[in-house]
Amino acid sequence: MKIAIIGALFGAVFALPALAQEGDVANGEKEFRKCKACHMIQTPEGEDIVKGGKTGPNLHGIVGRAAASQEDFKYSEALVALKDSGEVWTREDLAAYITDPNKFVQEKTGNDKAKTKMTFKLNKAQEDVVAYLASVSPDAPAQ
């Protein structure tokens, strides 16, 4: 009996960091307000989930999608290089990208001069924003 309780507690303690990494969708939706100056979220059918700018690509379905694959958007050479390398946006990679886009592409491509068009760096709630983006990504892989 004691072993079962200890095992359950042990499992719960080690599950907490994984749960924390999933992010808070509601807070991510709130934090996404910072992103909508440049990005929209619009379904393929034309339904606006978040009306936003067109400076950046539409982020509907971003989690699980190949990098630089939004049709009719002109990506930076750095993101095209990521696409050519086979990069698919995972939750972890998106969180790293929105924290520091240029640093991310430089590390991924091995080119310390690689630059993206995205100048904004999100310095908090990255996991929450990614959780929100996953919620509007119908083909996102399960966490």
N, C-alpha and C positions, 0 to 999 in steps of 0.2 A: 504494500500500500504506500509506504513512504517513498519507495523507489519510483512508483508511478507519479506521485505528486511532484517529486524532484524533477523527474523527466519532463513533466508538463510545464513546470516553471522554467526549466532550462530552455525548452523549445519556444516558450513565449518570449523570453528575453532575447533570444537570437532572432526571432521573427520581427521584432520591433524595428530594427534598422531597415529591413526590407520594406516594411509597410511605410516607413517614413520616406523612403526613396520614391514611392509611387506618386507622391504629390497630392495636393488638395485641388481638385478640379474647380470648385467654387472660387477659391482664392486665385487660381490661375486665370479664370475668366476675368476676374477683377483686374489682375495685374496685366492682362492682355491689352487693356485700354492704352497702355504705353506703346504698344506695337501697332495699333490700328491707324496711327498717323501714316504709316507706310504700307501696311498689310491689311487685306480683307480676308474674310473666310466666306467663300461662296461655293455652293454645291454645283456639280456639273449641270444640274437642271436650272441653274440661275437663281436659286434661293439664297438670299443674303442671310447668313448666320451672324456675321459681324460686318457691317458696312465700314469700309476703311479706305485707305489710300491705295494707289496702284504703283507707287514707287517701288515696292517690293512685290514678290510673287504672291498669288493666292495661296493661303496655307491650309485650305481644306485638304485633308488626306495626306498631310506632310509626313506623319509618322508611318514608316514602312515604305515610303516612296523613294525612288532614286533621286539623288542630289541633282539639282539643275534640270529637272524634267518637266516643269510647268510649261505647257505650250504657250507660245506667244510672249514669252518673257526673255529679255536679253540678259543673260547672266554674265558675271565677271569671268575672266579666264581662269581664275583660281577655282571657282565652283564648277566650271566645265571640266577642269582637270580632275576634280573629285568625282564627277560623274563618270569620266573616262576610266577612272580607277575602280569603278564598281561600287562606290559609296552609296549606301542606302541609309536614310535617316532613321537611326534608332533613337530611343528616348535619351540614352546616355550621350550620344553624339550631339543631339539637338541641344541638350542642356549645356554642354561644353561650347558649342557654337554660339549660342546666344549670350554666353558669359563674355566671350572675346572672339568675335568672328575671325579676325585676321590671325590671331595666334592659333586658332583651331586649324585653319587651312594651311598655315605654314607647317604645323606639326604633321598634319595628314599627308601633305604633298612632299614634304622635305625641302620645300623652297622657302627660304627665309625672306624672300621679297614678295611672296604671294599676297595679294590684297583682294578683299571682297568689296562690294558696293555698300555693305551694311556697316555703318559707322557707330550705331547704337550698341552699347554693352549693357546687358541686364545684370545688375550686381546683387540681386536677391530674388528669391522665389522662382528660380529657374525650374526646379522640379515641378512646381505648381503650374507654371505656364506650359511645360511639356505635357503634364497630365491633362490639361485643358485641350491642348492640340491633339493629343491622342484620342480624346473624347469626340473630336470632330474629324477623326481619321477612320472611316469605316473598315479599312483594310489593315489597321494597325495590329501587329502581333500582340498576343497576350503578354502581359508583364511577366 
